[in-house]
């Protein structure tokens, strides 16, 4: 591979395995973001409860964040910085979490919608 100046560049990849665990027995799906250390979104992906996703990434420093706006019943969680390099080319991140919101409506909305 060459860069814009024609210089030869070697990209070396590692893997980050992201797993979503929880004690809830639901069919919930979570949206996660792969971030650089400046919190720029590199990739978004989804994971169902109990499933894993393997990301192939160039050596570098990353964070994984569960997107709260999608998984609004669960607390937002961001991993510590993950370093992928020649000594650490495979990392596994396991997200735990139970629901923090079990209701679809708050009290005032529930009253407005009660039959």
Secondary structure as UniProt FT lines:
FT   TURN            4..5
FT   STRAND          13..20
FT   STRAND          29..35
FT   TURN            37..38
FT   STRAND          41..48
FT   TURN            49..50
FT   STRAND          52..58
FT   STRAND          60..66
FT   TURN            68..70
FT   TURN            72..73
FT   STRAND          82..85
FT   TURN            86..87
FT   STRAND          90..95
FT   HELIX           107..113
//
